Amino acid sequence: MDVQIQAIARMKSDFPTKFGIPRQSGLVDALESTIVFEPEFRNADALRGIEGFSHLWIIWQFSQAVRQGWSPTVRPPRLGGNTRMGVFAT
């Protein structure tokens, strides 16, 4: 099964390059990012009522990720980067 996702927005953060972004969210006390919609999706009606929610689910994909194919295991930094774990267990 193939699924294609159309990008409707980009996220902008204070990190100028991907190498400065911490791999674990717990390493950053606070961070604000901005979601910038592509021109055809910049419609105020699409966001009507959003202020009534405390949280949003954002489905995203890294745009600068190195694509080396599928790997069933990873080395999580929180474990010192030496122990391999299943990608779905991290």
N, C-alpha and C positions, 0 to 999 in steps of 0.2 A: 504494500500500500504506500503510495506517495501522497504527501500532503504539501501543498504550497501555501505559504503565508505571505500576504501582501503587507509590506510595511506601510503603516498609515501615519507614523510619527517617529521621531528620534528623541533620545534622551540626552540632555546636556548636563554635565556635572563640572565640578571644580578640578577634575583630574584632566590635564591636557593630553596625557598619553596613557595607553593601556598598562604600561609598566608601573605606573604609580598607584594603581588601584589595589587596595588590600584584597587578598584572596579570601579572607574570612571577615564577615561583617562585624564581628565582635571587636575587631581591631580599630574601629572608627567610632568615636563617641557620637558624632552627629554629622549628617550630610544632607544637603538639599540638592535635588536635581530638578530639572525642568523638562517637561514633555512638550516638544514642539511638533505640532501636527503638520503634515504635508498640506499644501494649499487646498487641494480638493476636499480635505476633511476638516478645514477650519470653519466650522459652523457652530455658532453659539447654541443653537437649538439642540445639538448633539450632546451638550453638557448640561442642559437644563435639569436642575434638581440635584446635581452632584454634591452641592454643599450640604445636603442632608445626610451624608455618609461620613463616617469617621475613617474608613479604610477603603482602599481600591486594590483590586487584583490586576496587576499589569503582566501581560504575557509578552515576553521579550526574547530577543536573541542577540548575542554578541555580534557586532558588525565587523570586528577586527580579530575574531578568533582564528587561530591557526587550524586549518582543516586537515587533519592527518588521518581521518577515518575513524572507525569505531574501535574503542578500547573498553573492555568490560571491567577493568580495574583502574583505580587512580591512587595517588599518594596524597592524602589530605594533609595540609600544613598543620592542622591542629594536633596531628599525631606525630609531628616532627618530620613529616615527609619521607619517612623510611618504611612505613607499613603500608602495604597494598590492601585496599578494600574494594568491594564491589561498587561500581558507579551508582547503583540504586540504593546503596546502604549509607551513602554519605550525605 
